[in-house]
Amino acid sequence: MKLKKVIKLFSLILYYGFAIYLPKSNRPYAFKLTKPIRYHICKNIFEKCGRNVTVERGAYFGDGRGIIIGNNSGIGVNCKIQQNVKIGNDV
């Protein structure tokens, strides 16, 4: 349990210190890097995170508490999400 909290804290530091500023995923030179980097960081932050999730540049979601995001869904550029939000599949 404690290891999970440490991983989440480290992921929050990585996201807000670095990954939030990476280019948008639709940039041809950045697509292969930015989308997977943010995905792998955010799956440690959200309560549940499906496959093929896109988190775009500038997305803010606090500490990710209560956020559930389904498969093939995304959080847009500069989007702000509050706690306890469920985003379904293909959204």
Buried (B, 14 or more C-beta within 10 A) or exposed (E): EEEEEEEBEEBBEBBBEEBBEBEBBEEEEBEEEBBEBBBEBBBBBBBEBBEEBBBBBBBEBBEBBBBBBBEBBBBEEEBEBEEEBEBEEEE
